[in-house]
Amino acid sequence: LSDPSVAPDRGSTNPFEKGARRDAEKRSYTVTVRPEAPPAADSREPNTIYGSQASNTPIELFYRVYEPDPGLDLTGGVRLPKAELVQPDGTTSAGADACELINDANREIPGQPISEDLWETARMSPGCDPATNPAYNPPRWERFFNVDYASLAVISDCTEAGRAARLAMEPDLEGGFYSNRDSAYVFTHLAREFGPLFVVRGRLPRFPQTYREPRRMPGGDLRFWSLCTAESRVTLRTPDCLADRQVLRQSGRNYTVVVSKPADRPANATRRCGVAWLDWGERGDGVGDPDYAALVMRNMLVDDAFGEAIQNVPRPTEEEAVMGPYFPRSEYSTREEFEARGCQPAVQARTLQLSG
C-alpha cells in the first residue's frame, strides 16, 4: 500500500498526492491489515493490506520511509504508527499489548536467506569459475522477476546451453526481496577479479525534488530511484546506497557512478568532478569472498507515462531495449584508467518542478 493510495482520515490531507500541500498539519490515516488472501482488484477494501489466508503462516509487515526531509528522524518526524489488534471475537488490544500478542519471536524471513554451504555449492556448479561466478565480464544486467529465476542463474549461466535455456523461460513476475508492484529492480553480480572499479553510466529519471521543500507535492517520471551494493543471499546485507538526489546529474541528466572499495576510490570520483561514488563493501559476499558484490538499481512508483521504467521490461533480455538511455551501461576499470580521464566538473541540469 503506497502512500499516494492511502485515503486520509476525514478532515486530513495526504501530502503525498501530486499537487497536495506538503505542509498540511492534519495528516492522519487508518490502514487495516487482514489475514486473508487479496480479493480481485475491483473488490479490494480501501486502505487495506491483505496477507496470507493460512493460519500458521506469518505475515511480514513493513513500514517504510525511504528518505525523511532534512532535520527529521527516520519516521519523518511523526513517530511509528499506533497499532490496534482486533480478535475474531471482537476484543481489542492497543499499542505494545497488541504487538506483544501478534509478534512472532522468530523474526527470520522464510525463503530469503540461504546457507553458506548452499551458496558455495552453487558457485562451484559444473562449468563455473568459483572465483567469479555469478559475475561476468562484460557485466550482465537483468530484471528481477522472482527469487527462483534469479537464483537459477548462479548454477545455469556458466555454460552457453544453460544460459540459453534460462533466458528462454517466461518467468512469472512474483517479486520477492522487496520487489513488488511499486518497486522493480535490475541487478548484476560483480567480481573484483575483472577490475577493482565498476563504472556505471546512464540517464537519471525525473524525480520529485522534495529536499527543496516545495509547498506542493511535485510529480516526475518516478517517485524514487536508487543504486545499491549488496552482499550475497546468505547475509542480505546492503553496504551502501545512492539515492536519486545523491547522483550527480550532468548535461542531459546523464550520470557517472564509480563503485569501488574505499582504498581504490579514484581521486576524481568526487562531486566537483561530476562523479558519484558507491562503496563496494569490505565484506564482499559476507561469508569469505571479499571480491564479490551485487549491484541493484531500483525504480519505485513510476508514472504511467514513463515507458522506459524497469516495470515495463516484459521478459529477460529486453532490459536494454525497454530502458533505452536509462539502462545502466557499465564496465570494469582500474583507478589509474579512470583518473586518466581527468576532472570534468558537472554541469547541473535544471530540474523541472511538476505540480498538479
C-alpha positions as CSV (number, residue, x, y, z in Angstrom):
1,L,0.0,0.0,0.0
2,S,1.9,3.0,-1.3
3,D,1.5,6.5,0.3
4,P,-0.4,8.2,-2.6
5,S,-3.0,5.4,-2.5
6,V,-3.8,5.9,1.2
7,A,-7.0,7.8,1.8
8,P,-6.6,10.2,4.7
9,D,-9.0,10.3,7.6
10,R,-11.9,12.7,7.4
11,G,-10.5,16.3,7.7
12,S,-6.9,15.3,6.9
13,T,-4.7,15.6,3.9
14,N,-2.5,13.1,2.2
15,P,0.7,15.1,1.4
16,F,2.0,12.5,-1.0
17,E,-0.7,13.0,-3.6
18,K,0.6,15.1,-6.5
19,G,-0.3,18.7,-6.0
20,A,-1.2,18.3,-2.3
21,R,0.1,20.7,0.3
22,R,3.1,19.1,1.9
23,D,2.9,21.3,5.0
24,A,-0.7,20.3,6.0
25,E,-1.0,20.0,9.7
26,K,-3.7,17.3,9.7
27,R,-2.3,14.1,8.0
28,S,-3.9,11.2,9.9
29,Y,-4.8,7.9,8.3
30,T,-6.1,4.4,9.2
31,V,-4.9,1.2,7.5
32,T,-6.3,-2.3,8.1
33,V,-4.2,-5.5,7.7
34,R,-6.4,-8.5,7.1
35,P,-5.1,-12.2,7.4
36,E,-6.8,-13.3,4.2
37,A,-6.0,-13.6,0.5
38,P,-6.2,-10.5,-1.6
39,P,-9.6,-10.3,-3.5
40,A,-10.0,-9.2,-7.1
41,A,-8.8,-5.7,-7.8
42,D,-12.3,-4.3,-8.1
43,S,-13.3,-5.9,-4.7
44,R,-10.5,-4.6,-2.5
45,E,-11.4,-2.6,0.5
46,P,-9.8,0.9,0.6
47,N,-6.8,1.4,2.9
48,T,-6.4,-2.4,3.3
49,I,-3.4,-4.7,3.1
50,Y,-4.1,-8.4,2.7
51,G,-1.8,-11.2,3.9
52,S,-1.9,-14.9,3.7
53,Q,-5.0,-16.9,4.5
54,A,-3.1,-19.8,6.1
55,S,-3.5,-19.7,9.8
56,N,0.1,-20.7,10.6
57,T,1.8,-18.6,8.0
58,P,3.3,-15.3,9.3
59,I,2.6,-12.0,7.6
60,E,5.7,-9.8,7.3
61,L,4.6,-6.2,7.7
62,F,6.9,-3.3,6.8
63,Y,6.6,0.4,7.4
64,R,9.0,2.1,5.0
65,V,10.4,5.6,5.0
66,Y,13.0,5.9,2.3
67,E,14.2,9.4,2.9
68,P,12.9,11.8,5.6
69,D,13.0,15.6,5.0
70,P,16.2,17.3,6.3
71,G,16.3,17.6,10.1
72,L,13.7,14.9,10.7
73,D,14.2,11.5,12.2
74,L,13.8,8.2,10.4
75,T,10.0,8.3,10.7
76,G,9.7,11.7,9.1
77,G,9.1,13.3,12.5
78,V,5.7,11.6,13.1
79,R,6.8,8.5,15.1
80,L,5.7,5.0,14.4
81,P,2.0,4.3,13.7
82,K,-0.2,3.2,16.6
83,A,-1.4,-0.4,16.4
84,E,-4.7,-1.9,17.4
85,L,-5.4,-5.7,17.2
86,V,-8.9,-6.9,16.7
87,Q,-9.5,-10.5,17.6
88,P,-12.1,-12.7,15.9
89,D,-14.5,-12.3,18.9
90,G,-14.2,-8.5,18.6
91,T,-12.0,-7.9,21.6
92,T,-9.3,-5.3,21.0
93,S,-5.8,-4.6,22.2
94,A,-3.7,-1.5,21.5
95,G,-0.1,-0.3,21.4
96,A,2.5,-2.5,23.0
97,D,-0.1,-5.0,24.2
98,A,-1.3,-5.6,20.6
99,C,2.3,-6.0,19.3
100,E,3.2,-8.5,22.1
101,L,0.2,-10.6,21.2
102,I,0.8,-10.8,17.5
103,N,4.6,-10.6,17.1
104,D,6.4,-13.9,16.3
105,A,9.6,-14.5,18.4
106,N,11.2,-16.0,15.3
107,R,11.9,-13.0,13.0
108,E,13.5,-15.0,10.2
109,I,12.1,-14.4,6.7
110,P,11.4,-17.8,5.1
111,G,12.9,-18.4,1.7
112,Q,15.2,-15.4,1.5
113,P,18.4,-16.1,3.3
114,I,20.3,-19.3,2.3
115,S,23.0,-21.2,4.0
116,E,26.7,-20.5,3.3
117,D,27.1,-24.1,2.1
118,L,24.3,-23.8,-0.4
119,W,25.8,-20.5,-1.7
120,E,29.3,-22.0,-2.1
121,T,28.0,-25.2,-3.7
122,A,26.0,-23.1,-6.3
123,R,29.1,-21.1,-7.1
124,M,31.0,-24.3,-7.9
125,S,28.4,-25.7,-10.3
126,P,29.8,-27.5,-13.3
127,G,31.3,-25.2,-15.9
128,C,31.5,-22.3,-13.4
129,D,34.6,-20.4,-12.1
130,P,34.0,-20.4,-8.4
131,A,36.3,-17.3,-8.0
132,T,34.0,-15.1,-10.1
133,N,30.6,-16.9,-10.5
134,P,27.9,-15.5,-10.7
135,A,29.7,-12.4,-12.1
136,Y,30.7,-12.0,-15.7
137,N,32.7,-9.6,-17.9
138,P,31.0,-7.9,-19.8
139,P,28.5,-7.5,-16.9
140,R,25.1,-9.0,-17.3
141,W,22.2,-6.8,-16.0
142,E,18.7,-8.3,-15.8
143,R,15.4,-7.5,-14.3
144,F,14.5,-9.2,-11.0
145,F,11.3,-11.3,-11.7
146,N,11.3,-13.7,-8.8
147,V,13.7,-15.4,-6.4
148,D,13.8,-18.8,-8.1
149,Y,14.6,-17.4,-11.5
150,A,17.3,-15.1,-10.2
151,S,18.9,-17.9,-8.2
152,L,18.9,-20.3,-11.1
153,A,21.4,-18.0,-12.9
154,V,24.1,-19.0,-10.3
155,I,24.1,-22.6,-11.4
156,S,22.9,-22.3,-15.0
157,D,24.6,-19.3,-16.7
158,C,28.1,-20.7,-16.6
159,T,27.5,-22.6,-19.8
160,E,26.0,-21.3,-23.1
161,A,23.4,-24.0,-23.1
162,G,22.4,-23.4,-19.5
163,R,22.1,-19.7,-20.0
164,A,20.2,-20.0,-23.3
165,A,17.7,-22.4,-21.6
166,R,17.1,-20.0,-18.7
167,L,16.7,-16.9,-20.9
168,A,14.2,-18.8,-23.0
169,M,11.9,-19.2,-19.9
170,E,8.9,-16.9,-19.3
171,P,9.4,-16.2,-15.6
172,D,6.4,-15.2,-13.5
173,L,6.5,-11.8,-12.0
174,E,6.2,-12.9,-8.4
175,G,8.5,-10.4,-6.8
176,G,10.4,-11.1,-3.6
177,F,13.4,-9.5,-1.9
178,Y,11.1,-6.5,-1.5
179,S,10.3,-6.3,-5.2
180,N,6.6,-5.6,-5.5
181,R,4.1,-3.8,-7.7
182,D,5.5,-0.5,-6.7
183,S,9.2,-1.3,-6.8
184,A,11.1,-3.0,-9.6
185,Y,14.8,-3.8,-9.9
186,V,17.6,-4.6,-12.4
187,F,20.7,-6.1,-10.9
188,T,24.1,-7.5,-11.8
189,H,26.8,-9.5,-9.9
190,L,30.3,-8.1,-9.6
191,A,33.8,-9.6,-9.1
192,R,37.0,-7.6,-8.5
193,E,38.9,-10.2,-10.4
194,F,37.7,-8.4,-13.5
195,G,38.7,-5.0,-12.2
196,P,38.8,-3.1,-8.9
197,L,36.5,-0.4,-10.3
198,F,33.0,-0.8,-11.7
199,V,31.8,2.3,-13.7
200,V,28.1,2.8,-14.4
201,R,26.7,5.4,-16.7
202,G,23.2,6.2,-17.6
203,R,20.4,8.8,-17.5
204,L,18.6,9.7,-14.3
205,P,14.7,9.8,-14.5
206,R,13.0,12.9,-13.3
207,F,12.0,12.6,-9.6
208,P,10.3,14.9,-7.1
209,Q,12.8,17.3,-5.6
210,T,11.3,17.3,-2.1
211,Y,14.5,18.3,-0.4
212,R,14.0,21.7,-1.9
213,E,10.8,22.0,0.2
214,P,8.2,22.7,-2.4
215,R,4.8,23.7,-0.8
216,R,3.0,21.2,-3.0
217,M,4.0,17.6,-3.9
218,P,5.8,17.5,-7.2
219,G,5.5,14.8,-9.8
220,G,8.0,13.2,-12.1
221,D,8.9,10.0,-14.0
222,L,9.0,8.1,-10.7
223,R,9.0,8.8,-7.0
224,F,12.4,7.3,-6.1
225,W,15.5,5.9,-7.8
226,S,18.4,4.3,-6.1
227,L,21.6,2.3,-6.8
228,C,22.8,0.0,-4.0
229,T,25.6,-2.5,-3.4
230,A,24.7,-5.8,-1.7
231,E,26.3,-8.8,-0.2
232,S,25.2,-12.4,-1.1
233,R,21.9,-14.0,-0.3
234,V,23.5,-15.6,2.7
235,T,23.5,-12.2,4.6
236,L,21.2,-10.0,2.5
237,R,23.3,-7.1,3.8
238,T,23.5,-3.7,1.9
239,P,26.9,-2.0,2.4
240,D,26.0,1.3,0.6
241,C,23.3,3.1,-1.4
242,L,22.9,6.2,-3.5
243,A,19.5,7.8,-3.6
244,D,18.5,9.8,-6.7
245,R,19.3,13.2,-5.2
246,Q,22.8,12.0,-4.4
247,V,23.7,11.1,-8.0
248,L,25.3,14.0,-9.8
249,R,23.4,14.9,-12.9
250,Q,25.4,16.2,-15.9
251,S,24.0,17.8,-19.0
252,G,21.0,15.8,-20.3
253,R,20.6,14.2,-16.9
254,N,23.4,11.8,-17.6
255,Y,25.4,10.5,-14.6
256,T,28.6,8.5,-13.8
257,V,28.9,6.3,-10.8
258,V,32.1,4.6,-9.7
259,V,31.8,1.5,-7.5
260,S,34.9,0.5,-5.6
261,K,36.4,-0.2,-2.2
262,P,37.5,3.0,-0.3
263,A,41.2,2.2,-0.9
264,D,40.5,2.0,-4.7
265,R,38.4,5.2,-5.0
266,P,39.8,7.4,-7.8
267,A,40.8,11.0,-6.9
268,N,38.3,12.3,-9.5
269,A,35.3,10.3,-8.2
270,T,34.0,13.4,-6.5
271,R,31.1,15.8,-6.7
272,R,33.5,18.5,-8.0
273,C,34.4,16.3,-10.9
274,G,30.8,15.2,-11.6
275,V,31.2,11.6,-10.4
276,A,29.2,9.9,-7.7
277,W,31.0,7.2,-5.7
278,L,29.4,4.0,-4.2
279,D,31.2,1.7,-1.7
280,W,31.7,-1.8,-2.9
281,G,31.8,-3.1,0.6
282,E,34.7,-4.6,2.5
283,R,32.9,-7.9,3.3
284,G,32.2,-9.0,-0.3
285,D,29.7,-11.8,-0.2
286,G,29.7,-11.6,3.6
287,V,31.0,-15.2,4.0
288,G,34.6,-15.2,2.9
289,D,34.9,-13.8,-0.6
290,P,35.8,-10.1,-0.2
291,D,35.9,-9.6,-4.0
292,Y,32.1,-10.3,-4.6
293,A,29.3,-7.7,-4.7
294,A,25.9,-7.3,-6.2
295,L,24.6,-4.1,-7.6
296,V,20.9,-3.3,-7.6
297,M,19.0,-0.4,-9.3
298,R,15.5,0.4,-8.2
299,N,12.6,2.2,-9.8
300,M,9.8,3.0,-7.4
301,L,6.2,4.3,-8.1
302,V,6.7,5.0,-11.7
303,D,4.4,7.3,-13.7
304,D,2.3,5.6,-16.3
305,A,3.9,7.8,-19.0
306,F,7.4,6.7,-18.2
307,G,7.8,4.0,-20.7
308,E,11.4,3.3,-20.0
309,A,10.8,2.1,-16.4
310,I,12.1,-1.2,-15.2
311,Q,8.5,-2.2,-14.5
312,N,7.9,-2.2,-18.3
313,V,10.5,-4.9,-19.1
314,P,8.3,-7.8,-20.0
315,R,10.8,-10.7,-20.2
316,P,14.5,-11.5,-19.9
317,T,17.0,-10.0,-22.5
318,E,14.7,-6.9,-23.2
319,E,16.1,-4.7,-20.4
320,E,18.3,-2.5,-22.5
321,A,15.7,-2.2,-25.4
322,V,13.0,-1.1,-23.0
323,M,15.0,1.1,-20.7
324,G,16.9,2.9,-23.5
325,P,19.1,5.7,-22.1
326,Y,18.0,4.8,-18.6
327,F,19.7,1.4,-18.8
328,P,22.9,1.2,-16.7
329,R,25.8,0.9,-19.1
330,S,28.8,-0.4,-17.2
331,E,32.3,-1.7,-17.4
332,Y,35.2,-2.7,-15.2
333,S,38.2,-0.4,-14.9
334,T,41.2,0.5,-12.7
335,R,41.9,3.5,-10.6
336,E,44.7,4.6,-13.0
337,E,42.4,4.3,-16.1
338,F,39.6,6.3,-14.5
339,E,41.9,9.0,-13.1
340,A,43.3,9.4,-16.6
341,R,40.0,10.9,-17.7
342,G,40.7,13.9,-15.5
343,C,38.2,16.1,-13.7
344,Q,35.2,17.1,-15.7
345,P,33.1,19.4,-13.5
346,A,29.4,18.5,-13.6
347,V,27.0,20.8,-15.4
348,Q,24.0,20.6,-13.2
349,A,20.8,20.3,-15.2
350,R,17.9,22.3,-14.1
351,T,15.2,20.0,-12.8
352,L,11.6,20.6,-13.9
353,Q,9.3,21.0,-10.9
354,L,5.9,19.4,-11.7
355,S,2.8,20.0,-9.6
356,G,-0.9,19.2,-10.1
